[in-house]
Amino acid sequence: MRILYLIDNFSLGGAQIVVKGIMENHPGHKDLFAVALRIKEPLVTIDHPQVKQFGSKLKYSFRPLIYLNRFISMNRIEMIHCQLPRSILFGYLLKCLHPDIRYIIHEQGDVFESRMHARLLRLFRKKADGFIACSRSTGEALQLRSKVDAADIRVIYNFVDPGRFIPKRNFSGKIRKIGFAGRIEQRKGWREFVDLAGHFQANERISFHMAGTGSEEKKLLRIIRECNYPNLSFSGFIQDMQKFYHEIDLLIIPSHFEPMGMVAIEAMACGVPVLANDVPGLNEVVRHGVNGWVYPEGTASALIRAAGELMELDPDQLVATAERAIAYADDYSFPAFWKRLMHYYED
């Protein structure tokens, strides 16, 4: 089957990692194509000859539709696999132009954030041949917010490349460096992480390290300057995330909600313990006391209490949890993902 993976852009995000992994794990596959609808920095490079990017930065332009209409006919595309709102819209329009094509919607969590997207999915479902949800909670949101039939939804968790994230050596079980990795946006809970650093600023043994970029990056930088916490640093966008994970002893994920939480799996694959907010999506992959810990959903005070308790744990317990996390992350490998995806296509 000749498949087109259609996505809004090749920037940062779980959907982009999915497309990158599919294409780069099949370098000579002549029936797989990927197209991004626009350019968005920072770019994630994908090493495959059949990956294309429409040469425009405009978010709301419909010019790519003309290109895609020709692209589908020229390359005899049989299935469009769409991720992110704009590509899902374009997939719907292309399905109207090519009724015999299979139209798959792969929902990565925008149904939680955008009422407009959730409502539009009610229209798109009439043309869709199926839905993939990146977690159970995302599938439930599709049913509740977009009225998608449960029988039309398949849950397939995203994957982590084991070649990019390997366990670090010699974890002592002592927490000295605590990290945050993610987009600098309100829902990611970066403010709570800053409050956590502020609470422990008098503890010279503990330091806090942040990595990421996003719409609230300027606010974060301003707060860091104003607070001037001696134990807090911000590195911005980091290309080599494995190196970041290897340098920390604990990853904090204070997100207010997450469709899945791929940074949790990345950290686990590197043998880094994870403390996450107990919210749907995240608590599907972070199992309290098994491969990490969750803290009660709420304010920064709940995070501060949970982090303080972890710092008092026996180091052997932290090491054992990290080892279980490494084994758990194996189930989120690309081969496991691809096998599930192929079964879905066959069904």
matplotlib code that plots the C-alpha trace (Angstrom):
import matplotlib.pyplot as plt

x = [0.0, 1.3, 1.0, 1.4, 2.2, 0.8, 1.8, 1.6, 5.4, 8.6, 9.3, 9.4, 6.7, 5.5, 3.8, 7.0, 8.9, 6.4, 6.8, 10.6, 10.8, 8.6, 10.5, 14.1, 13.4, 12.5, 15.1, 14.6, 10.8, 9.4, 5.7, 6.1, 5.9, 5.9, 4.9, 4.9, 2.5, 4.8, 8.2, 8.5, 11.6, 13.4, 13.4, 13.6, 15.6, 14.3, 16.8, 14.6, 14.4, 10.6, 10.2, 8.9, 8.2, 6.0, 8.2, 6.0, 5.8, 2.2, 0.0, -3.4, -2.6, -4.5, -1.8, -0.4, -3.8, -3.1, 0.4, -1.0, -3.8, -1.2, 1.2, -1.5, -2.3, 1.3, 2.4, -0.7, -1.3, -3.8, -3.8, -3.4, -2.2, -2.8, -1.4, -2.0, -5.1, -4.1, -3.1, -6.3, -8.3, -6.2, -6.7, -10.5, -10.4, -8.2, -10.6, -13.4, -11.3, -10.2, -13.1, -11.3, -8.3, -8.1, -8.2, -6.7, -6.8, -4.0, -4.9, -2.0, -3.9, -5.2, -8.7, -8.0, -6.8, -8.9, -12.7, -12.7, -10.6, -12.8, -15.9, -14.3, -13.5, -17.2, -17.3, -14.1, -15.3, -17.9, -15.1, -12.5, -11.8, -10.4, -8.9, -5.6, -5.3, -1.9, -3.3, -6.4, -7.3, -6.9, -9.3, -11.8, -11.6, -12.3, -15.5, -16.6, -15.6, -15.9, -18.5, -16.3, -17.5, -15.3, -15.2, -13.5, -10.6, -7.4, -5.0, -1.4, 1.2, 4.0, 7.5, 11.0, 14.0, 16.3, 19.3, 18.9, 18.1, 20.3, 20.7, 23.3, 26.0, 26.5, 23.4, 24.1, 20.6, 21.3, 19.3, 21.6, 20.4, 16.7, 15.5, 12.5, 12.2, 9.4, 7.8, 7.8, 4.0, 1.6, 0.1, 3.6, 3.8, 7.1, 6.1, 5.6, 9.1, 10.5, 8.7, 10.2, 13.7, 12.9, 11.7, 15.0, 17.4, 19.0, 20.0, 23.4, 23.4, 20.4, 20.4, 17.5, 18.0, 15.5, 15.5, 13.0, 11.5, 8.0, 5.6, 6.4, 10.1, 10.5, 8.3, 10.5, 13.7, 12.3, 11.2, 14.6, 16.3, 13.9, 14.1, 17.8, 17.7, 21.3, 20.3, 18.3, 19.6, 17.8, 19.5, 16.8, 16.4, 18.8, 19.4, 21.0, 18.4, 20.1, 23.0, 20.6, 18.9, 22.3, 23.3, 20.2, 19.1, 15.4, 13.0, 10.0, 6.9, 4.5, 2.2, -1.4, -2.4, -0.6, -1.9, 0.8, 4.1, 7.0, 9.6, 8.7, 9.5, 12.7, 13.9, 13.0, 14.9, 17.9, 17.5, 16.3, 13.6, 10.5, 8.1, 5.0, 1.7, -1.1, -3.1, -4.6, -2.1, 0.9, -0.4, -0.8, 2.9, 4.3, 3.2, 3.5, 6.2, 6.9, 8.7, 8.4, 6.2, 3.2, 2.0, -1.6, -2.8, -2.8, -0.5, 3.3, 3.0, 2.0, 5.0, 7.3, 6.1, 6.5, 10.0, 11.1, 9.9, 11.9, 15.0, 14.7, 14.3, 16.9, 19.3, 18.8, 15.1, 15.7, 18.2, 15.7, 12.9, 15.3, 16.1, 12.4, 11.9, 14.5, 12.8, 9.4, 10.6, 11.4, 7.6, 7.7, 10.2, 9.7, 9.4, 6.6, 4.9, 5.3, 3.9, 0.8, 0.4, 0.7, -2.0, -4.2, -3.7, -4.5, -7.7]
y = [0.0, 3.4, 5.7, 9.4, 10.7, 14.2, 16.6, 20.3, 20.9, 19.1, 21.0, 19.7, 17.4, 13.8, 13.7, 14.8, 12.1, 9.5, 10.5, 10.8, 7.3, 5.7, 7.2, 6.7, 3.1, 2.4, 4.3, 2.3, 1.9, 3.2, 3.1, 5.5, 9.3, 12.2, 15.8, 18.8, 21.6, 24.4, 25.4, 25.9, 26.4, 24.7, 22.0, 18.3, 16.8, 13.5, 11.4, 9.9, 10.6, 10.7, 13.4, 16.7, 20.1, 22.8, 25.9, 28.3, 29.5, 30.5, 28.7, 29.3, 29.1, 26.5, 26.6, 23.2, 21.6, 22.1, 20.5, 17.6, 16.9, 16.4, 14.6, 12.0, 11.3, 11.2, 8.8, 6.7, 7.3, 4.8, 6.0, 9.4, 9.2, 12.6, 14.1, 17.6, 19.8, 21.4, 18.2, 16.5, 19.3, 18.9, 15.1, 15.7, 17.9, 15.4, 12.6, 14.7, 15.0, 11.4, 9.3, 6.0, 6.9, 5.7, 8.6, 8.0, 10.5, 10.1, 12.2, 13.4, 15.4, 18.6, 17.4, 18.3, 21.8, 23.1, 23.2, 24.2, 21.1, 18.8, 20.2, 19.9, 16.3, 15.7, 16.7, 14.9, 11.6, 11.3, 10.8, 9.2, 5.5, 5.2, 7.0, 6.3, 7.7, 8.1, 7.0, 5.7, 9.1, 10.6, 8.0, 8.8, 12.5, 11.6, 9.8, 12.5, 15.7, 14.7, 11.9, 9.4, 5.8, 3.7, 1.0, 3.4, 4.2, 2.2, 3.1, 3.0, 4.6, 6.6, 5.2, 6.2, 5.4, 3.1, 4.1, 7.7, 7.0, 4.4, 3.9, 6.1, 4.4, 4.3, 6.0, 6.3, 6.6, 10.0, 13.0, 16.0, 17.3, 17.7, 18.3, 19.7, 19.0, 20.3, 23.1, 26.4, 26.7, 27.2, 23.7, 22.1, 23.4, 25.2, 27.8, 25.0, 23.7, 27.2, 27.4, 24.0, 25.4, 28.4, 26.3, 24.3, 27.3, 27.1, 23.4, 23.7, 19.9, 20.2, 22.0, 22.4, 22.4, 23.3, 22.5, 23.4, 26.2, 27.6, 30.6, 31.5, 31.4, 35.1, 35.0, 32.2, 34.2, 37.3, 35.3, 33.7, 37.1, 38.6, 35.6, 35.0, 31.6, 30.3, 26.7, 27.2, 27.1, 27.2, 25.8, 26.5, 24.1, 21.1, 18.9, 16.0, 15.2, 12.0, 14.0, 16.1, 13.0, 11.5, 14.6, 14.6, 12.3, 13.0, 14.3, 16.3, 16.4, 18.9, 19.1, 20.1, 17.5, 15.3, 13.2, 10.7, 12.2, 11.0, 12.7, 10.3, 7.3, 9.0, 9.6, 6.0, 4.6, 6.5, 5.1, 8.4, 8.2, 10.3, 12.2, 13.3, 15.0, 12.5, 13.4, 11.3, 10.4, 10.7, 8.2, 5.7, 5.5, 6.5, 3.8, 5.0, 3.1, 0.8, 2.7, 6.2, 8.2, 10.5, 13.2, 14.4, 16.8, 20.3, 23.2, 23.6, 22.7, 19.1, 18.9, 20.3, 17.7, 14.8, 15.9, 16.3, 12.7, 11.3, 13.0, 11.1, 7.7, 5.0, 5.2, 1.5, 2.0, 4.8, 2.6, -0.3, 2.0, 3.3, -0.3, -1.2, 2.0, 0.9, -2.5, -0.8, 1.6, -1.4, -1.8, 1.6, 0.7, 1.5, -2.2, -2.7, 0.5, -0.5, -4.0, -2.5, 0.0, -2.7, -4.7, -1.6, -1.0, -4.6, -4.5]
z = [0.0, -1.0, 2.1, 2.5, 6.0, 6.1, 8.8, 9.5, 9.9, 10.7, 13.9, 17.5, 18.8, 19.2, 15.8, 14.1, 15.9, 14.7, 11.1, 11.4, 12.9, 10.3, 7.4, 8.7, 9.8, 6.1, 4.1, 0.9, 1.1, -2.2, -1.0, 1.9, 1.5, 4.0, 3.3, 5.6, 4.8, 5.9, 7.3, 11.1, 13.1, 14.7, 12.0, 12.6, 9.7, 8.2, 6.2, 3.5, -0.3, -0.3, 2.4, 1.1, 2.7, 1.1, 0.9, 2.8, 6.4, 6.2, 8.6, 7.0, 3.3, 1.2, -1.6, -0.5, -1.5, -5.2, -4.8, -2.8, -5.2, -8.0, -5.6, -4.8, -8.5, -9.6, -6.8, -6.8, -3.1, -1.5, 2.1, 3.8, 7.4, 9.0, 12.2, 13.7, 13.0, 9.7, 8.1, 9.3, 7.6, 4.4, 4.6, 4.7, 1.7, -0.2, 0.7, -0.9, -4.1, -4.0, -2.6, -3.0, -0.9, 2.8, 5.2, 8.7, 11.5, 14.1, 17.1, 19.2, 21.8, 20.1, 20.9, 24.6, 23.9, 21.0, 21.1, 17.4, 16.5, 18.6, 16.8, 13.4, 14.1, 14.2, 10.6, 9.6, 11.1, 8.3, 5.8, 8.0, 7.5, 11.1, 14.1, 15.9, 19.4, 21.1, 24.5, 26.1, 27.5, 24.0, 22.7, 25.4, 24.5, 20.9, 22.0, 24.5, 22.7, 19.0, 19.3, 17.5, 17.8, 20.1, 17.5, 15.1, 17.4, 17.9, 20.7, 19.5, 21.8, 20.3, 20.4, 21.5, 19.4, 21.6, 19.4, 20.5, 24.2, 25.9, 29.7, 31.4, 33.5, 37.2, 38.5, 42.3, 43.4, 44.9, 43.6, 42.9, 39.5, 38.7, 35.2, 33.2, 29.5, 27.3, 25.5, 27.5, 27.6, 30.5, 30.3, 30.6, 34.2, 33.9, 36.5, 39.1, 38.3, 38.8, 42.2, 43.1, 42.4, 44.5, 47.4, 47.5, 46.7, 50.1, 49.5, 47.9, 47.0, 44.6, 41.2, 38.7, 34.9, 32.2, 28.5, 25.8, 23.8, 23.3, 23.3, 26.9, 26.7, 27.2, 30.3, 31.7, 31.0, 32.7, 35.8, 36.0, 35.9, 38.5, 40.9, 40.4, 42.0, 42.2, 41.7, 38.5, 34.9, 31.5, 28.3, 25.7, 22.8, 23.0, 20.0, 22.0, 24.6, 25.6, 26.9, 28.9, 30.4, 31.3, 33.2, 35.5, 38.4, 38.3, 35.6, 36.7, 34.4, 36.0, 32.9, 33.6, 31.0, 28.5, 25.5, 26.4, 27.6, 25.4, 27.5, 30.3, 28.1, 26.8, 30.4, 31.4, 28.4, 29.7, 33.2, 34.7, 37.4, 36.6, 38.9, 37.0, 37.7, 38.1, 35.1, 32.3, 29.6, 31.8, 34.4, 31.7, 31.2, 34.6, 37.1, 40.7, 42.6, 39.6, 36.9, 38.4, 40.7, 40.3, 42.7, 43.3, 40.7, 42.0, 42.9, 43.2, 46.9, 45.9, 43.7, 46.4, 48.9, 46.4, 45.3, 48.9, 49.7, 46.8, 48.0, 51.2, 49.6, 50.0, 47.0, 46.3, 45.8, 43.3, 41.4, 41.3, 40.0, 37.3, 36.2, 36.0, 33.9, 31.4, 30.9, 30.7, 28.0, 25.7, 25.0, 23.4, 20.8, 17.1, 16.1, 18.6, 17.3, 13.6, 14.3, 15.9, 13.1, 10.4, 12.1, 12.2, 8.4, 7.7, 9.8]

ax = plt.figure().add_subplot(projection="3d")
ax.plot(x, y, z, "-o")
ax.set_aspect("equal")
plt.show()
